[in-house]
Amino acid sequence: MIFLLLVLAVFIYYLERYSLDTALEGIEYERHLTRLLAAPDESMEMVSTITNRRHRLLPFLRLIEYLPKEAAVQTTVGLHLLALRGSAALSSSLYLMPRSKLERRVRFSLPNRGRYTFPGAELSGGDFLGLNEKRERLESFCEVVVYPREADVSDLEENFGGYLGDLSVRRFIIEDPVLTIGFRDYTGREPLKAISWQQSARLNRVMVKNYDYTTEPSVTVLLNVECDAHGREELLESCFSITHTICRILEERGIKYDFFTNATTAGAFQSWDYLGEGLGERHFLTILEGLGRASYLQTEPFAATLARVQRGQGHRGLVVITPQEAKVSELRRLTEQGEWWVTVYAPPEAAS
């Protein structure tokens, strides 16, 4: 009898060790977010999938998923929200049938602009007797970028009215020397470079090229983050919001625009100091993602960024968003020269 009990105890011991060692074997975990770019307080989902590849029942699993501490979780059924240092976590207990898969969706939102990372999860499995747990850290990195809220720039429409009116006049004054739509007789007022020698020889009289008038509205948006004023972070957040609204208005008006900035971006994101002229959803979303990732650090002084802008083509609009109007006094010269239509936007706090 004692021998049988001893054999049973040894069997249970090794079964216990085996069940603990293999508690998490054949378990796969995946996680993704339904949105990678979102608005503040926009609802999105974190979708988690746990798969049991083995042919045995898993009576107990504990899953802890880590989230940004700012996340407002809206789905709490069967979940326990844990407040940790520097982050938050969702804890839940579950079981898995043999060769089965479990999908869980957690709805949440993020309140403020920024780049938020979801570092991973932790999975625990129980042993045969339910006395011990084996834990395993699961790497499942993902992130979501929240772009800034919009700001009030109601006078932008009025400013555009003046710019577009001036552009309409120039459209029929300034000829485009690239697109030739025909030929006409030489009057003596045209420059020699406008003479078409081939057509003149064919018709036996002096002919000049007739150019099309193709001036179209285009705007350069310049975001400056150089600032030494008190409350710098609040001023820059306002600048990001103003930039969002200005680009949205340009999209709605169908005005092509390019983008310059001296702001740095957080995360694996391509260089954002310049975005070529464009229009459309992809162009707009690229700027929104950059605004969401933008930090408070500058890549260069504002004067250097402005010099890059000035190397571009003149006769266009320039919208400057800056936390301090004092930084852009040199812009007045561009306006006086008549080559640029310049308007400056600074947060209301900057003027106080």
C-alpha positions in Angstrom: 0.0 0.0 0.0 2.8 2.4 0.9 4.6 1.5 -2.3 1.4 2.3 -4.4 1.1 5.6 -2.6 4.7 6.4 -3.3 4.3 5.5 -7.0 1.2 7.7 -7.2 3.0 10.6 -5.5 5.9 10.3 -7.9 3.4 10.1 -10.9 1.5 13.2 -9.7 4.8 15.1 -9.1 6.1 14.5 -12.6 2.6 15.2 -14.1 2.6 18.4 -12.2 6.1 19.3 -13.5 5.2 18.4 -17.0 1.9 20.3 -17.0 3.7 23.4 -15.7 6.5 23.2 -18.2 4.1 22.8 -21.1 1.4 25.1 -19.8 2.0 27.6 -22.6 3.2 25.4 -25.4 1.2 25.7 -28.6 -0.3 29.0 -27.5 -0.2 31.8 -30.1 -1.1 35.5 -29.4 -1.7 38.3 -31.9 -3.0 41.8 -31.5 -3.8 44.7 -33.8 -5.6 48.0 -33.7 -8.5 48.9 -36.0 -7.1 52.4 -36.5 -3.6 53.6 -36.8 -4.5 57.3 -37.2 -7.3 58.6 -35.1 -8.9 61.8 -33.9 -9.0 62.7 -30.2 -11.7 60.7 -28.3 -12.4 58.7 -31.5 -13.5 55.2 -30.6 -11.4 52.3 -31.9 -10.8 48.6 -31.1 -7.9 46.5 -29.9 -8.4 43.0 -31.4 -6.6 40.2 -29.6 -6.5 36.6 -30.9 -5.4 33.6 -28.7 -5.0 30.3 -30.5 -4.5 26.8 -28.9 -2.6 24.6 -31.4 -2.5 21.6 -29.1 -4.9 18.7 -28.8 -5.6 19.2 -25.1 -7.9 21.4 -23.1 -6.4 24.5 -21.4 -8.6 25.0 -18.3 -6.9 28.2 -17.2 -5.1 31.1 -18.8 -4.6 34.6 -17.6 -4.0 37.3 -20.1 -2.7 40.8 -19.2 -2.5 43.3 -22.0 -0.7 46.6 -21.6 -2.2 49.9 -22.9 -1.2 53.6 -22.7 -2.2 55.0 -19.3 -4.3 57.7 -21.1 -6.5 55.1 -22.8 -10.2 55.3 -21.8 -11.5 51.7 -22.0 -15.1 51.4 -22.9 -15.5 47.6 -22.9 -15.1 46.2 -19.4 -17.2 43.0 -19.4 -15.0 40.2 -18.0 -12.0 42.5 -17.8 -10.2 44.0 -14.8 -8.5 47.4 -15.4 -5.2 47.6 -13.6 -3.4 50.9 -13.0 0.4 50.4 -13.3 3.3 52.8 -13.1 3.5 54.5 -16.5 0.8 52.4 -18.2 -2.5 50.6 -17.7 -3.4 47.0 -18.2 -6.4 44.7 -18.8 -6.5 41.4 -17.0 -8.8 38.5 -17.8 -9.1 34.8 -17.1 -10.1 32.4 -19.8 -10.0 28.8 -21.0 -9.4 27.2 -24.5 -10.7 24.1 -26.0 -8.4 21.8 -28.0 -7.4 23.3 -31.5 -9.5 26.4 -30.9 -9.2 30.1 -31.3 -10.6 33.0 -29.1 -10.9 36.6 -30.4 -11.5 39.5 -28.0 -12.3 43.1 -28.9 -11.8 45.9 -26.5 -13.1 49.3 -27.4 -11.2 52.4 -26.2 -10.3 56.0 -27.1 -7.4 58.4 -26.5 -8.0 61.9 -25.5 -5.1 64.0 -26.7 -2.8 64.5 -29.6 0.3 62.3 -29.7 1.9 58.9 -30.5 0.8 56.1 -28.3 2.5 52.7 -28.1 1.1 49.4 -26.9 4.1 47.5 -25.6 2.8 43.9 -25.4 1.1 41.4 -23.1 1.7 38.8 -20.5 0.2 35.3 -20.6 0.0 32.9 -17.6 -0.9 29.2 -17.6 -1.7 27.0 -14.7 -0.4 23.6 -13.7 -2.2 20.3 -13.3 -3.2 21.0 -9.6 -3.7 24.7 -10.0 -1.1 25.5 -7.5 1.5 27.3 -9.7 1.5 29.5 -12.8 4.0 29.9 -15.6 4.3 33.4 -17.1 5.5 34.5 -20.5 6.0 37.9 -21.8 4.6 38.3 -25.3 6.0 41.0 -27.7 3.2 42.5 -29.8 4.2 46.1 -30.4 1.7 48.3 -32.1 0.9 52.1 -32.1 -1.7 54.6 -32.9 -1.2 58.3 -33.8 -3.8 60.8 -32.6 -3.8 64.0 -34.7 -4.6 67.4 -33.1 -8.1 68.9 -32.7 -9.1 71.8 -35.0 -8.8 75.4 -34.0 -10.7 78.6 -35.0 -9.2 80.4 -37.9 -12.4 82.0 -39.2 -10.6 84.9 -40.8 -8.7 82.6 -43.2 -11.6 82.5 -45.7 -11.5 86.3 -45.8 -7.7 86.3 -46.3 -8.0 83.8 -49.1 -10.6 86.0 -50.8 -8.1 88.7 -51.2 -5.4 86.3 -52.3 -7.6 84.5 -54.9 -8.9 87.8 -56.2 -5.3 89.1 -56.8 -4.5 85.8 -58.4 -7.4 86.0 -60.8 -6.0 89.4 -62.1 -2.5 88.0 -62.5 -3.9 85.0 -64.3 -4.5 87.2 -67.4 -1.4 89.3 -67.0 1.4 86.7 -66.5 1.8 84.3 -69.4 3.1 80.8 -68.9 6.2 80.4 -71.2 5.9 76.7 -71.2 2.5 76.0 -72.8 2.2 77.3 -76.4 -1.3 77.4 -77.7 -0.6 79.0 -81.1 1.1 81.8 -83.0 0.4 85.4 -84.0 1.9 88.2 -85.9 4.8 90.1 -84.4 3.8 93.6 -83.2 7.2 94.9 -82.2 6.4 94.8 -78.5 7.3 91.1 -77.9 10.8 90.1 -76.8 13.0 88.4 -79.3 12.9 85.1 -77.4 9.1 84.9 -78.2 9.7 84.8 -81.9 9.1 81.5 -83.6 11.8 81.4 -86.4 10.4 78.1 -87.8 6.9 79.6 -88.2 8.3 82.9 -89.5 10.2 81.1 -92.2 7.3 79.0 -93.3 4.8 81.9 -93.5 7.4 84.5 -94.7 6.6 86.9 -92.0 7.6 87.4 -88.4 5.5 85.3 -86.0 5.6 85.0 -82.2 4.4 82.3 -79.9 1.1 82.7 -78.2 1.2 81.4 -74.6 -1.5 80.2 -72.3 -2.4 81.9 -69.0 -2.1 79.0 -66.5 -1.6 80.7 -63.1 -3.4 78.5 -60.5 -3.9 79.1 -56.8 -1.2 77.5 -54.7 -0.2 78.0 -51.1 2.8 77.2 -48.9 2.1 76.3 -45.3 4.9 76.9 -42.9 4.8 75.6 -39.3 7.4 77.0 -37.0 8.1 75.5 -33.5 11.0 77.8 -32.5 9.8 79.5 -29.3 11.3 80.8 -26.1 8.0 82.2 -24.6 6.5 81.1 -21.3 4.0 78.2 -21.8 5.8 76.9 -24.8 4.1 73.5 -25.0 0.6 75.0 -24.8 1.5 77.5 -27.6 2.8 74.7 -29.8 -0.2 72.5 -29.3 -2.3 75.5 -30.5 -0.1 75.8 -33.5 -0.6 72.1 -34.4 -4.4 72.6 -34.2 -4.3 75.7 -36.3 -2.2 73.9 -39.0 -4.8 71.1 -39.0 -7.6 73.5 -39.7 -5.8 75.5 -42.4 -4.9 72.4 -44.3 -8.5 71.1 -44.1 -9.8 74.5 -45.5 -7.2 74.3 -48.3 -8.4 70.8 -49.1 -12.1 71.9 -49.2 -11.2 74.9 -51.4 -9.3 72.7 -53.8 -6.1 74.8 -53.4 -2.9 72.9 -53.9 -0.3 73.4 -51.1 3.1 72.3 -50.0 4.3 72.1 -46.4 7.5 73.2 -44.6 8.3 72.8 -40.9 11.2 72.7 -38.5 9.4 70.3 -36.1 10.8 66.9 -35.3 8.6 63.8 -35.3 8.5 60.8 -32.9 8.6 57.2 -34.0 9.6 55.5 -37.2 8.4 58.2 -39.6 10.1 59.6 -42.7 11.5 63.1 -42.8 8.7 65.5 -42.4 10.5 68.9 -42.8 9.0 69.2 -46.4 6.1 67.8 -48.2 5.7 68.6 -51.9 2.8 70.4 -53.4 -0.3 68.2 -53.5 -4.0 67.8 -52.8 -6.2 65.0 -51.7 -6.8 62.5 -48.9 -3.4 60.9 -48.9 -1.6 64.3 -48.9 -3.9 65.5 -46.0 -3.5 62.4 -43.9 0.3 62.5 -44.3 0.2 66.0 -42.7 -2.2 64.9 -40.0 0.1 62.0 -39.1 3.0 64.3 -38.9 1.1 66.7 -36.7 0.2 63.8 -34.4 3.9 62.7 -34.2 5.3 66.2 -33.9 7.4 66.9 -30.8 8.4 70.3 -29.3 12.0 70.1 -30.6 13.1 72.0 -33.6 15.4 70.7 -36.3 16.7 74.2 -37.4 16.1 77.9 -36.6 13.1 79.5 -38.2 15.3 81.7 -40.3 16.7 78.6 -42.0 13.3 77.1 -42.7 12.1 80.4 -44.2 15.2 80.5 -46.4 14.2 77.1 -47.7 10.7 78.4 -48.5 12.1 81.5 -50.3 14.2 79.3 -52.6 10.9 78.1 -54.1 8.8 79.8 -56.7 7.4 83.2 -55.9 3.9 84.6 -56.7 2.1 82.3 -54.3 0.5 82.4 -50.9 2.4 81.8 -47.7 0.6 80.9 -44.5 2.8 80.9 -41.4 1.8 79.3 -38.2 4.1 80.3 -35.4 3.9 80.4 -31.5 5.5 83.9 -31.6 4.7 86.7 -34.1 8.0 88.4 -33.2 9.8 85.6 -34.9 8.5 86.5 -38.3 9.1 90.2 -38.7 11.3 89.5 -41.7 8.2 88.2 -43.5 7.1 91.8 -44.1 9.8 92.2 -46.7 8.2 89.4 -48.8 4.9 91.2 -48.7 6.4 94.5 -49.7 8.2 92.9 -52.7 4.8 91.8 -54.0 6.0 88.3 -54.7 4.2 86.6 -51.8 0.8 86.9 -50.2 1.7 86.4 -46.5 -0.6 85.8 -43.5 0.6 84.8 -40.1 -1.3 82.8 -37.5 -0.3 82.7 -33.8 -2.2 81.4 -30.8 -4.2 84.1 -29.0 -1.9 83.4 -25.9 1.1 84.6 -27.9 -0.2 88.1 -28.2 -0.9 88.5 -24.5 
